[in-house]
């Protein structure tokens, strides 16, 4: 509970906040200030514009009004009441976990569960916060993350907060927060994970095993063997022609643990600091594929998190939707792709024969392509749900310029209708 001094200060601040704006007004200071600050956020007002609005209101109100005349004064009144955090909502994840064994929220994930088990002193208070940090790509990312790192260190230790409850009581508690995972695209994943995400080392999830090959026909690396993540007796593991022409008898790769990244990241950074030649035979990166050590690994708990990095779902969904539409329209059905099938000796029915390419059976006809474009342009959606581009583009080239949310609409709403027609 609060000590007497803090309780008296809070009670006085609450008493002032509940006073009416003026004698004949039905609104109190707290309600008025919250509504004004909410309008500022909703409409993007500047602090100066709010100051001018408050000055105008003060001139219209009777002289006995004590409404603040500055935006900063409004924020100060709110902070004194401890309204920066709402205990009931902060406990939602602890009170509404899935009971059917399925993941319905991040709180049901393996990362969340293992984090709670690893640090019970943190998880015992449901008000403590788990953060997902969305980042950008940069070679000097540590310089940008360092202020965030310092704040995360302070939040991990805890800060004292005052909270008002609905029954009129107040409590003092130590608010703590941790970084549960980072959210980014694939390139930023490589920056923050300290691992390669291109070339022969392009798939850190595969632990850089033999799940990649270079296609002479396509002139790029192909990543395959994903059915190794299935159970050994799964029917797909015995199917050759549907995958890479080989039966899959390998076990799923193990995750790269944080201790491994710290060990080899420190070796690589020491090698560079000692004027080592990057890319030489002595480069530790050749052995470990760890190119640096991100500053986030200085957090005492970060290396022990099960899944430290996540690729943004919308980026992934856009890539999948783009690949599906390109495949159905036949844009990927090229001579090079057919020659690649010949290399790994699968799908003989679409090999190039005498410089003549046979079309794959899953490619849409011209009539089906036109039907899809017509369906896309004539489907009605709620106002603001889609951009104008999704209706205006009338050919396959136009689809390549759509936004991420437009691809979400295509894969979730339009493609299912088209496939079932």
C-alpha atoms as one frame of an Amber mdcrd trajectory, in Angstrom:
protein
   0.000   0.000   0.000   1.026   3.621  -0.402   2.741   5.421   2.426   0.895
   8.343   4.012   2.704  11.051   2.030   2.049   9.471  -1.361  -1.566   8.706
  -0.421  -2.217  12.322   0.609  -0.633  13.685  -2.595  -2.655  11.347  -4.767
  -5.890  12.087  -2.885  -5.354  15.828  -3.307  -4.640  15.400  -7.048  -7.789
  13.313  -7.473  -9.868  15.836  -5.551  -8.660  18.647  -7.808  -9.298  16.537
 -10.932 -12.910  15.854  -9.948 -13.741  19.521  -9.437 -16.144  21.041 -11.944
 -14.619  23.206 -14.657 -16.864  26.077 -13.533 -19.844  26.592 -11.280 -22.623
  25.773 -13.747 -20.735  23.154 -15.791 -21.445  19.412 -15.667 -17.936  18.363
 -16.683 -15.063  18.034 -14.257 -11.402  18.711 -14.961 -10.506  15.067 -15.429
 -13.190  14.350 -18.038 -12.484  17.562 -19.935  -8.726  17.066 -20.031  -9.014
  13.444 -21.156 -11.408  14.383 -23.966  -9.122  17.174 -25.199  -6.032  14.948
 -25.129  -7.963  12.216 -26.932  -8.965  14.676 -29.675  -5.319  15.669 -30.011
  -4.307  12.061 -30.648  -7.220  11.233 -32.970  -6.831  14.319 -35.177  -3.054
  14.747 -34.926  -3.096  18.171 -33.301   0.200  19.747 -32.319   0.881  20.787
 -28.732   0.737  24.436 -29.841  -2.746  23.977 -31.316  -3.955  22.433 -28.039
  -2.484  25.400 -26.145  -4.440  27.775 -28.368  -7.638  25.757 -27.888  -7.223
  25.810 -24.098  -6.567  29.557 -24.188  -9.756  30.090 -26.200 -11.803  27.937
 -23.798 -10.410  29.822 -20.810 -11.489  33.129 -22.361 -15.028  31.781 -22.894
 -15.401  30.300 -19.400 -16.287  32.319 -16.272 -13.419  33.817 -14.244 -13.784
  31.138 -11.552 -12.707  28.405 -14.015  -9.397  26.704 -13.254  -9.055  24.755
 -16.508  -5.371  24.430 -17.524  -4.223  26.772 -20.271  -1.327  24.629 -21.538
  -1.117  21.107 -22.946   1.840  20.397 -20.689  -0.270  21.278 -17.644  -2.919
  18.771 -18.750  -0.322  16.016 -19.112   1.083  16.849 -15.680  -2.335  16.500
 -14.040  -2.871  13.121 -15.710   0.540  11.794 -14.711  -0.035  12.722 -11.061
  -3.078  10.448 -11.041  -1.109   7.477 -12.335  -3.352   7.086 -15.379  -0.481
   5.981 -17.609  -1.276   2.321 -16.893  -4.544   0.417 -16.384  -4.135  -2.583
 -14.159  -7.229  -4.460 -15.297  -6.235  -4.391 -18.965  -2.617  -5.191 -18.190
  -3.736  -8.425 -16.545  -5.814  -9.578 -19.525  -3.158 -11.938 -20.899  -2.938
 -13.757 -17.559  -6.698 -14.142 -17.124  -7.661 -15.077 -20.694  -5.181 -17.719
 -21.783  -6.345 -20.427 -24.172  -7.910 -23.476 -22.524  -8.260 -25.674 -25.631
  -4.546 -26.196 -26.267  -4.492 -23.892 -29.310  -2.602 -20.631 -29.614  -5.046
 -17.744 -29.774  -2.741 -15.017 -28.445   0.972 -14.418 -28.020   0.464 -15.311
 -24.342  -0.246 -18.907 -25.454   3.018 -19.200 -27.402   6.016 -21.328 -26.526
   8.214 -18.243 -26.174   5.874 -16.644 -23.623   5.470 -19.865 -21.613   9.180
 -20.667 -21.472   9.974 -17.075 -20.515   7.546 -17.284 -17.573   9.071 -20.574
 -16.447  12.618 -19.232 -16.756  11.962 -16.039 -14.759   9.175 -16.748 -12.221
   9.983 -13.582 -10.235   9.033 -11.568 -13.344   5.975 -13.612 -14.354   4.387
 -13.758 -10.900   3.119 -10.189 -11.354   0.681 -10.183 -14.318   1.061  -6.408
 -14.688   4.628  -6.783 -15.953   4.984  -6.126 -19.657   6.425  -8.188 -22.523
   7.543  -6.057 -25.439   7.779  -6.807 -29.144  10.298  -4.425 -30.701   9.784
  -3.454 -34.329  13.110  -2.406 -35.822  14.803  -1.196 -38.994  17.815  -2.415
 -40.898  21.160  -0.643 -40.579  24.808  -1.602 -40.412  25.104   0.706 -37.426
  21.926  -0.546 -35.801  23.555  -0.727 -32.356  23.909   3.057 -32.313  20.149
   3.388 -32.737  19.279   0.586 -30.324  21.550   1.735 -27.488  18.977   4.195
 -26.016  16.385   1.428 -26.201  18.818  -0.972 -24.540  19.331   1.412 -21.637
  15.570   1.788 -21.154  15.073  -1.979 -21.322  17.712  -2.425 -18.628  15.888
   0.073 -16.414  12.517  -1.589 -17.031  13.947  -5.032 -16.269  15.063  -3.755
 -12.853  11.657  -2.126 -12.313  10.211   1.349 -11.747   7.798   2.431  -9.025
   4.274   3.302 -10.180   1.047   4.461  -8.510  -2.241   2.988  -9.701  -5.811
   3.993  -8.937  -8.397   1.189  -8.845 -12.078   1.314  -9.690 -13.130   0.920
  -6.062 -11.387   4.165  -5.149  -8.328   2.572  -3.582  -4.783   3.013  -4.802
  -1.715   0.823  -4.759   1.985   1.214  -5.352   3.685  -1.457  -7.408   6.946
  -2.106  -9.203   6.394  -2.141 -12.958   8.792  -4.347 -14.912   9.071  -5.030
 -18.628  11.071  -7.361 -20.832  11.771  -7.660 -24.540  10.087 -10.906 -25.575
  10.996 -10.812 -29.292  11.740  -8.467 -32.178   9.455  -7.978 -35.195  10.934
  -7.108 -38.586  11.372  -8.093 -42.213  13.924 -10.689 -43.319  16.800  -8.242
 -43.825  16.415  -6.750 -40.345  16.198 -10.306 -39.022  19.749 -10.841 -40.240
  20.894  -7.587 -38.637  19.436  -8.235 -35.194  20.059 -11.982 -35.095  23.705
 -11.467 -36.169  23.227 -14.200 -38.799  23.297 -14.349 -42.597  19.996 -14.344
 -44.496  21.223 -14.677 -48.084  23.148 -17.025 -50.326  24.065 -20.484 -49.102
  23.536 -19.282 -45.527  20.161 -17.728 -46.219  18.069 -19.807 -43.819  19.121
 -19.509 -40.147  16.131 -21.644 -39.124  17.760 -24.601 -40.930  20.926 -24.038
 -38.881  22.853 -23.701 -42.161  22.673 -27.408 -42.956  22.400 -28.979 -46.410
  18.918 -27.585 -47.102  20.115 -25.372 -49.943  21.373 -25.946 -53.460  22.398
 -23.683 -56.309  20.323 -23.966 -59.470  22.345 -23.566 -62.664  19.212 -22.858
 -64.672  17.727 -20.236 -62.358  21.159 -18.916 -61.305  20.213 -18.597 -57.655
  20.039 -20.572 -54.428  17.016 -22.785 -53.833  15.948 -23.671 -50.302  14.226
 -27.008 -49.900  13.877 -29.887 -47.478  11.227 -28.163 -45.382   9.334 -31.436
 -44.949  12.173 -32.489 -42.632  10.205 -30.626 -39.968   7.411 -33.197 -40.308
   7.323 -36.454 -38.378   9.542 -39.181 -39.830   6.537 -41.355 -40.749   4.652
 -38.556 -42.502   3.603 -39.518 -46.079   5.272 -36.394 -47.506   8.688 -37.619
 -46.361   8.476 -40.473 -48.888   7.284 -38.360 -51.810  10.082 -37.435 -54.199
   8.439 -35.680 -57.130   6.507 -33.208 -55.008   9.649 -31.786 -53.430  13.320
 -32.145 -54.382  13.454 -35.617 -55.908  14.689 -37.334 -52.744  13.139 -39.059
 -49.787  13.446 -37.029 -46.620  14.997 -39.028 -43.776  16.737 -36.194 -41.945
  15.708 -34.883 -38.566  14.571 -31.294 -38.160  17.468 -28.877 -37.511  17.949
 -27.627 -33.970  17.412 -23.971 -33.144  20.482 -21.788 -32.822  20.747 -20.949
 -29.130  21.759 -17.588 -27.709  24.941 -18.872 -26.057  26.203 -19.987 -29.481
  25.630 -16.531 -30.976  27.294 -14.786 -28.035  30.360 -17.050 -28.145  31.046
 -16.739 -31.863  29.816 -13.148 -32.072  32.453 -12.120 -29.555  35.092 -14.075
 -31.495  34.144 -12.326 -34.737  34.172  -8.860 -33.193  37.566  -9.529 -31.558
  38.864 -10.765 -34.917  37.762  -7.538 -36.636  39.101  -5.305 -33.828  42.490
  -6.987 -34.199  42.595  -5.991 -37.881  41.546  -9.411 -39.139  40.671  -9.626
 -42.842  36.946 -10.151 -43.293  36.280 -13.164 -45.510  39.733 -14.677 -45.062
  40.290 -18.302 -44.111  40.846 -17.328 -40.483  37.558 -15.436 -40.252  35.493
 -17.055 -37.417  32.388 -16.382 -39.499  33.360 -19.236 -41.831  32.932 -21.682
 -38.974  29.855 -20.300 -37.238  28.006 -18.035 -39.717  27.712 -15.450 -36.905
  28.824 -12.114 -38.337  28.533  -9.828 -35.299  26.986  -9.498 -31.853  23.905
  -7.319 -31.480  23.711  -5.087 -28.413  20.429  -6.744 -27.406  22.413  -9.786
 -26.300  23.762  -7.688 -23.441  20.340  -8.069 -21.844  20.785 -10.821 -19.272
  17.614 -12.651 -20.317  17.648 -12.227 -24.100  19.898 -15.174 -24.950  17.604
 -17.592 -23.092  14.419 -16.658 -24.972  13.235 -19.575 -27.118  12.305 -17.513
 -30.198  14.030 -14.141 -30.128  13.180 -12.884 -33.610   9.996 -13.006 -35.709
   9.429 -11.991 -39.312   6.475  -9.638 -39.726   3.403 -11.661 -40.715   2.188
  -9.113 -43.250   5.512  -9.215 -45.116   5.344 -12.999 -45.253   1.715 -13.027
 -46.339   2.459 -10.539 -49.121   5.316 -12.691 -50.424   3.129 -15.808 -50.376
   0.201 -14.083 -52.084   2.536 -12.600 -54.698   4.101 -16.000 -55.429   0.682
 -17.678 -55.720  -0.702 -15.093 -58.163   2.499 -15.099 -60.228   2.363 -18.907
 -60.383  -1.309 -19.043 -61.378  -0.794 -16.413 -64.076   2.159 -18.391 -65.451
   4.755 -15.693 -64.805   7.024 -18.234 -63.086   6.509 -20.941 -65.691   9.669
 -20.203 -67.661  12.144 -22.316 -69.592  14.658 -21.832 -66.765  12.221 -23.181
 -64.169  11.455 -26.207 -66.341  15.177 -26.852 -66.802  15.556 -26.706 -63.027
  13.049 -29.557 -62.722  15.210 -31.515 -65.149  18.260 -30.909 -62.940  16.671
 -32.591 -59.949  14.783 -35.110 -62.116  11.183 -34.394 -61.123   7.991 -33.473
 -63.021   9.059 -34.876 -66.388   5.732 -33.844 -67.902   6.834 -30.189 -67.989
  10.462 -30.590 -69.061  11.562 -28.573 -72.068  11.542 -30.823 -75.128  13.286
 -29.644 -78.272  13.253 -26.030 -77.072   9.505 -26.277 -76.619   8.072 -25.606
 -73.172   4.939 -27.413 -72.043   2.692 -25.419 -69.708   2.074 -26.715 -66.195
  -1.442 -27.956 -65.519  -1.958 -25.609 -62.554  -1.583 -22.440 -64.650  -4.791
 -20.538 -65.346  -6.095 -20.103 -68.854  -6.560 -16.638 -70.344 -10.267 -16.855
 -69.539  -9.565 -17.699 -65.888  -7.054 -14.858 -65.576  -9.593 -12.420 -66.986
 -12.239 -13.787 -64.648  -9.958 -13.237 -61.647  -9.156  -9.641 -62.655 -12.849
  -8.949 -63.186 -13.731 -10.430 -59.809 -11.047  -8.329 -58.143 -12.175  -5.078
 -59.740 -15.936  -5.589 -59.236 -15.986  -6.923 -55.683 -17.386  -4.371 -53.218
 -15.659  -3.882 -49.892 -16.420  -1.608 -46.924 -15.249   1.972 -47.328 -11.570
   2.323 -46.519 -11.009  -1.447 -46.376  -8.959  -1.599 -49.595  -6.984   0.875
 -51.651  -8.154   2.086 -55.042  -5.255   0.241 -56.699  -6.750  -3.195 -56.123
  -9.742  -2.279 -58.307  -8.004  -0.175 -60.933  -5.288  -2.672 -61.924  -6.520
  -4.784 -64.810  -3.495  -6.939 -65.694  -0.791  -9.040 -64.041   1.717  -6.184
 -64.192  -0.613  -4.054 -62.095  -0.737  -6.698 -59.380   3.001  -6.299 -58.779
   2.533  -2.762 -57.482  -0.117  -3.504 -54.866   0.373  -2.741 -51.187   0.788
  -5.288 -48.429  -2.818  -5.007 -47.242  -4.076  -5.433 -50.817  -2.319  -8.791
 -51.002  -3.946  -9.659 -47.689  -7.338  -9.021 -49.314  -6.402 -11.132 -52.338
  -5.275 -14.197 -50.385  -7.991 -13.990 -47.721 -11.042 -12.889 -49.718 -10.601
 -13.084 -53.489  -8.476 -16.177 -54.193 -10.715 -18.539 -52.154 -13.713 -17.446
 -54.238 -11.822 -17.866 -57.501 -10.414 -21.295 -56.661 -13.867 -22.623 -55.749
 -15.632 -21.271 -58.841
